[in-house]
Amino acid sequence: MTATITATGPAAWAALETALRQHRPVQLTYHGRARLVSPHALGWKNGRPMLLAYQTADHNTQTPPADPRKQWRNMFIDHIEQIETADPTSQWETADNYNPTHPFNSIDHLHIALTPSDPPAAS
Protein backbone atom coordinates (compact mmCIF):
# COMPACT_ATOMS: atom_id res chain seq x y z
CA MET A 1 0.00 0.00 0.00
CA THR A 2 1.33 3.44 -0.87
CA ALA A 3 0.44 6.74 0.70
CA THR A 4 0.30 9.74 -1.59
CA ILE A 5 0.75 13.23 -0.25
CA THR A 6 0.62 16.56 -1.98
CA ALA A 7 4.24 17.58 -2.11
CA THR A 8 4.21 21.25 -1.33
CA GLY A 9 5.96 23.20 1.37
CA PRO A 10 6.38 21.65 4.80
CA ALA A 11 4.48 18.46 3.88
CA ALA A 12 7.00 17.58 1.18
CA TRP A 13 9.97 18.40 3.41
CA ALA A 14 8.51 16.34 6.29
CA ALA A 15 7.83 13.32 4.04
CA LEU A 16 11.34 13.42 2.60
CA GLU A 17 12.97 13.86 6.00
CA THR A 18 11.03 10.89 7.39
CA ALA A 19 12.05 8.72 4.43
CA LEU A 20 15.67 9.85 4.79
CA ARG A 21 15.79 9.07 8.52
CA GLN A 22 14.18 5.64 7.95
CA HIS A 23 16.42 4.77 4.96
CA ARG A 24 13.28 4.34 2.84
CA PRO A 25 13.07 5.05 -0.88
CA VAL A 26 10.18 7.13 -2.24
CA GLN A 27 8.39 7.41 -5.55
CA LEU A 28 8.16 11.01 -6.64
CA THR A 29 7.26 13.05 -9.66
CA TYR A 30 9.75 15.76 -10.56
CA HIS A 31 9.32 17.92 -13.65
CA GLY A 32 6.68 15.46 -14.85
CA ARG A 33 8.91 12.38 -14.56
CA ALA A 34 8.19 9.55 -12.13
CA ARG A 35 11.32 8.49 -10.25
CA LEU A 36 12.27 6.03 -7.53
CA VAL A 37 14.84 7.69 -5.27
CA SER A 38 16.62 7.16 -1.98
CA PRO A 39 16.80 10.50 -0.11
CA HIS A 40 20.24 11.29 1.31
CA ALA A 41 20.33 14.98 2.26
CA LEU A 42 18.09 18.00 2.73
CA GLY A 43 19.11 21.61 2.85
CA TRP A 44 19.03 24.80 0.84
CA LYS A 45 20.65 25.90 -2.41
CA ASN A 46 20.56 29.65 -3.00
CA GLY A 47 17.81 29.92 -0.36
CA ARG A 48 15.56 27.24 -1.94
CA PRO A 49 14.85 23.86 -0.29
CA MET A 50 16.86 21.12 -1.99
CA LEU A 51 16.90 17.31 -1.91
CA LEU A 52 19.92 15.19 -2.77
CA ALA A 53 18.75 11.71 -3.74
CA TYR A 54 20.11 8.56 -5.32
CA GLN A 55 17.87 7.62 -8.26
CA THR A 56 17.41 3.92 -8.89
CA ALA A 57 14.65 4.08 -11.52
CA ASP A 58 13.08 6.54 -13.91
CA HIS A 59 9.66 5.30 -14.92
CA ASN A 60 9.95 7.01 -18.29
CA THR A 61 13.14 5.26 -19.42
CA GLN A 62 13.67 2.52 -16.77
CA THR A 63 17.40 2.73 -17.54
CA PRO A 64 19.62 4.33 -14.92
CA PRO A 65 23.16 5.35 -15.93
CA ALA A 66 25.53 2.38 -16.19
CA ASP A 67 27.90 3.97 -13.66
CA PRO A 68 26.15 3.90 -10.24
CA ARG A 69 28.19 6.95 -9.20
CA LYS A 70 26.20 8.99 -11.77
CA GLN A 71 22.72 8.27 -10.38
CA TRP A 72 22.68 11.26 -8.00
CA ARG A 73 19.91 13.81 -8.47
CA ASN A 74 19.52 17.28 -7.01
CA MET A 75 15.90 18.33 -6.84
CA PHE A 76 14.34 21.58 -5.75
CA ILE A 77 11.59 20.53 -3.37
CA ASP A 78 9.20 23.15 -4.72
CA HIS A 79 9.38 21.40 -8.12
CA ILE A 80 8.29 18.00 -6.74
CA GLU A 81 4.68 17.44 -7.77
CA GLN A 82 3.93 14.26 -5.80
CA ILE A 83 5.56 11.94 -3.26
CA GLU A 84 4.52 8.38 -2.43
CA THR A 85 6.02 5.81 -0.16
CA ALA A 86 7.80 3.25 -2.30
CA ASP A 87 6.79 -0.37 -2.56
CA PRO A 88 7.97 -2.14 0.63
CA THR A 89 10.21 -4.41 -1.46
CA SER A 90 12.17 -1.41 -2.80
CA GLN A 91 15.60 -1.16 -1.25
CA TRP A 92 17.29 2.05 -0.14
CA GLU A 93 20.44 2.49 -2.24
CA THR A 94 23.56 4.63 -2.33
CA ALA A 95 26.91 4.84 -4.13
CA ASP A 96 30.48 4.95 -2.86
CA ASN A 97 31.01 8.58 -3.87
CA TYR A 98 28.54 9.92 -1.28
CA ASN A 99 30.00 12.05 1.50
CA PRO A 100 27.44 13.13 4.15
CA THR A 101 29.67 15.94 5.43
CA HIS A 102 29.72 17.59 1.99
CA PRO A 103 26.91 16.28 -0.25
CA PHE A 104 28.38 17.39 -3.58
CA ASN A 105 27.81 21.03 -4.48
CA SER A 106 24.05 20.69 -4.44
CA ILE A 107 23.45 22.08 -0.98
CA ASP A 108 24.77 25.37 0.40
CA HIS A 109 23.24 25.04 3.87
CA LEU A 110 22.81 21.48 5.08
CA HIS A 111 19.88 20.59 7.37
CA ILE A 112 20.33 16.82 7.53
CA ALA A 113 22.46 14.28 5.70
CA LEU A 114 22.19 10.55 6.03
CA THR A 115 25.20 8.60 7.16
CA PRO A 116 24.66 5.24 5.42
CA SER A 117 26.23 3.29 8.30
CA ASP A 118 23.74 4.73 10.82
CA PRO A 119 20.79 2.48 11.63
CA PRO A 120 17.43 3.64 10.25
CA ALA A 121 15.17 5.53 12.64
CA ALA A 122 12.14 3.65 13.93
CA SER A 123 8.92 4.12 11.95
C-alpha atoms as a printed R data frame, in Angstrom:
    type eleno elety resid chain resno      x      y       z
1   ATOM     1    CA   MET     A     1  0.000  0.000   0.000
2   ATOM     2    CA   THR     A     2  1.327  3.441  -0.869
3   ATOM     3    CA   ALA     A     3  0.443  6.739   0.701
4   ATOM     4    CA   THR     A     4  0.298  9.743  -1.588
5   ATOM     5    CA   ILE     A     5  0.748 13.229  -0.255
6   ATOM     6    CA   THR     A     6  0.623 16.560  -1.980
7   ATOM     7    CA   ALA     A     7  4.238 17.576  -2.106
8   ATOM     8    CA   THR     A     8  4.214 21.247  -1.332
9   ATOM     9    CA   GLY     A     9  5.965 23.202   1.374
10  ATOM    10    CA   PRO     A    10  6.377 21.651   4.802
11  ATOM    11    CA   ALA     A    11  4.479 18.461   3.881
12  ATOM    12    CA   ALA     A    12  7.004 17.582   1.178
13  ATOM    13    CA   TRP     A    13  9.969 18.402   3.408
14  ATOM    14    CA   ALA     A    14  8.511 16.335   6.286
15  ATOM    15    CA   ALA     A    15  7.826 13.317   4.043
16  ATOM    16    CA   LEU     A    16 11.342 13.420   2.600
17  ATOM    17    CA   GLU     A    17 12.973 13.861   6.002
18  ATOM    18    CA   THR     A    18 11.033 10.894   7.395
19  ATOM    19    CA   ALA     A    19 12.050  8.725   4.431
20  ATOM    20    CA   LEU     A    20 15.666  9.850   4.792
21  ATOM    21    CA   ARG     A    21 15.791  9.067   8.523
22  ATOM    22    CA   GLN     A    22 14.184  5.641   7.949
23  ATOM    23    CA   HIS     A    23 16.424  4.768   4.959
24  ATOM    24    CA   ARG     A    24 13.279  4.341   2.841
25  ATOM    25    CA   PRO     A    25 13.071  5.052  -0.885
26  ATOM    26    CA   VAL     A    26 10.184  7.127  -2.237
27  ATOM    27    CA   GLN     A    27  8.394  7.415  -5.547
28  ATOM    28    CA   LEU     A    28  8.156 11.013  -6.639
29  ATOM    29    CA   THR     A    29  7.256 13.050  -9.665
30  ATOM    30    CA   TYR     A    30  9.752 15.762 -10.556
31  ATOM    31    CA   HIS     A    31  9.315 17.918 -13.647
32  ATOM    32    CA   GLY     A    32  6.677 15.464 -14.854
33  ATOM    33    CA   ARG     A    33  8.905 12.381 -14.557
34  ATOM    34    CA   ALA     A    34  8.193  9.554 -12.126
35  ATOM    35    CA   ARG     A    35 11.320  8.486 -10.251
36  ATOM    36    CA   LEU     A    36 12.267  6.026  -7.528
37  ATOM    37    CA   VAL     A    37 14.838  7.688  -5.269
38  ATOM    38    CA   SER     A    38 16.622  7.155  -1.975
39  ATOM    39    CA   PRO     A    39 16.795 10.499  -0.110
40  ATOM    40    CA   HIS     A    40 20.238 11.289   1.314
41  ATOM    41    CA   ALA     A    41 20.335 14.976   2.260
42  ATOM    42    CA   LEU     A    42 18.089 17.999   2.731
43  ATOM    43    CA   GLY     A    43 19.108 21.608   2.852
44  ATOM    44    CA   TRP     A    44 19.034 24.802   0.840
45  ATOM    45    CA   LYS     A    45 20.650 25.901  -2.411
46  ATOM    46    CA   ASN     A    46 20.556 29.653  -3.002
47  ATOM    47    CA   GLY     A    47 17.806 29.917  -0.362
48  ATOM    48    CA   ARG     A    48 15.560 27.244  -1.936
49  ATOM    49    CA   PRO     A    49 14.846 23.864  -0.291
50  ATOM    50    CA   MET     A    50 16.864 21.117  -1.989
51  ATOM    51    CA   LEU     A    51 16.902 17.307  -1.915
52  ATOM    52    CA   LEU     A    52 19.921 15.194  -2.774
53  ATOM    53    CA   ALA     A    53 18.747 11.712  -3.740
54  ATOM    54    CA   TYR     A    54 20.109  8.564  -5.323
55  ATOM    55    CA   GLN     A    55 17.865  7.623  -8.261
56  ATOM    56    CA   THR     A    56 17.409  3.918  -8.889
57  ATOM    57    CA   ALA     A    57 14.651  4.079 -11.520
58  ATOM    58    CA   ASP     A    58 13.079  6.536 -13.910
59  ATOM    59    CA   HIS     A    59  9.659  5.302 -14.923
60  ATOM    60    CA   ASN     A    60  9.947  7.010 -18.292
61  ATOM    61    CA   THR     A    61 13.135  5.261 -19.416
62  ATOM    62    CA   GLN     A    62 13.673  2.521 -16.774
63  ATOM    63    CA   THR     A    63 17.397  2.728 -17.544
64  ATOM    64    CA   PRO     A    64 19.621  4.331 -14.922
65  ATOM    65    CA   PRO     A    65 23.161  5.354 -15.926
66  ATOM    66    CA   ALA     A    66 25.528  2.382 -16.188
67  ATOM    67    CA   ASP     A    67 27.900  3.970 -13.659
68  ATOM    68    CA   PRO     A    68 26.155  3.903 -10.236
69  ATOM    69    CA   ARG     A    69 28.186  6.952  -9.202
70  ATOM    70    CA   LYS     A    70 26.196  8.993 -11.772
71  ATOM    71    CA   GLN     A    71 22.723  8.274 -10.384
72  ATOM    72    CA   TRP     A    72 22.679 11.260  -8.001
73  ATOM    73    CA   ARG     A    73 19.908 13.807  -8.470
74  ATOM    74    CA   ASN     A    74 19.519 17.275  -7.009
75  ATOM    75    CA   MET     A    75 15.896 18.328  -6.839
76  ATOM    76    CA   PHE     A    76 14.344 21.581  -5.747
77  ATOM    77    CA   ILE     A    77 11.587 20.529  -3.368
78  ATOM    78    CA   ASP     A    78  9.199 23.154  -4.721
79  ATOM    79    CA   HIS     A    79  9.377 21.396  -8.124
80  ATOM    80    CA   ILE     A    80  8.293 18.002  -6.743
81  ATOM    81    CA   GLU     A    81  4.675 17.441  -7.769
82  ATOM    82    CA   GLN     A    82  3.932 14.262  -5.800
83  ATOM    83    CA   ILE     A    83  5.564 11.945  -3.262
84  ATOM    84    CA   GLU     A    84  4.515  8.380  -2.434
85  ATOM    85    CA   THR     A    85  6.023  5.812  -0.155
86  ATOM    86    CA   ALA     A    86  7.802  3.248  -2.301
87  ATOM    87    CA   ASP     A    87  6.787 -0.372  -2.563
88  ATOM    88    CA   PRO     A    88  7.971 -2.138   0.628
89  ATOM    89    CA   THR     A    89 10.207 -4.406  -1.464
90  ATOM    90    CA   SER     A    90 12.173 -1.410  -2.804
91  ATOM    91    CA   GLN     A    91 15.602 -1.164  -1.249
92  ATOM    92    CA   TRP     A    92 17.290  2.053  -0.140
93  ATOM    93    CA   GLU     A    93 20.442  2.486  -2.244
94  ATOM    94    CA   THR     A    94 23.557  4.631  -2.334
95  ATOM    95    CA   ALA     A    95 26.909  4.844  -4.125
96  ATOM    96    CA   ASP     A    96 30.481  4.948  -2.862
97  ATOM    97    CA   ASN     A    97 31.005  8.585  -3.869
98  ATOM    98    CA   TYR     A    98 28.540  9.917  -1.280
99  ATOM    99    CA   ASN     A    99 30.003 12.052   1.504
100 ATOM   100    CA   PRO     A   100 27.445 13.131   4.146
101 ATOM   101    CA   THR     A   101 29.674 15.937   5.428
102 ATOM   102    CA   HIS     A   102 29.719 17.586   1.995
103 ATOM   103    CA   PRO     A   103 26.908 16.280  -0.250
104 ATOM   104    CA   PHE     A   104 28.382 17.388  -3.577
105 ATOM   105    CA   ASN     A   105 27.806 21.029  -4.483
106 ATOM   106    CA   SER     A   106 24.052 20.687  -4.443
107 ATOM   107    CA   ILE     A   107 23.447 22.084  -0.979
108 ATOM   108    CA   ASP     A   108 24.772 25.375   0.399
109 ATOM   109    CA   HIS     A   109 23.240 25.040   3.872
110 ATOM   110    CA   LEU     A   110 22.813 21.480   5.084
111 ATOM   111    CA   HIS     A   111 19.884 20.594   7.374
112 ATOM   112    CA   ILE     A   112 20.328 16.819   7.527
113 ATOM   113    CA   ALA     A   113 22.458 14.278   5.698
114 ATOM   114    CA   LEU     A   114 22.186 10.554   6.028
115 ATOM   115    CA   THR     A   115 25.199  8.599   7.157
116 ATOM   116    CA   PRO     A   116 24.662  5.238   5.423
117 ATOM   117    CA   SER     A   117 26.232  3.289   8.303
118 ATOM   118    CA   ASP     A   118 23.742  4.734  10.819
119 ATOM   119    CA   PRO     A   119 20.791  2.481  11.628
120 ATOM   120    CA   PRO     A   120 17.435  3.640  10.249
121 ATOM   121    CA   ALA     A   121 15.168  5.529  12.638
122 ATOM   122    CA   ALA     A   122 12.136  3.647  13.929
123 ATOM   123    CA   SER     A   123  8.921  4.121  11.948
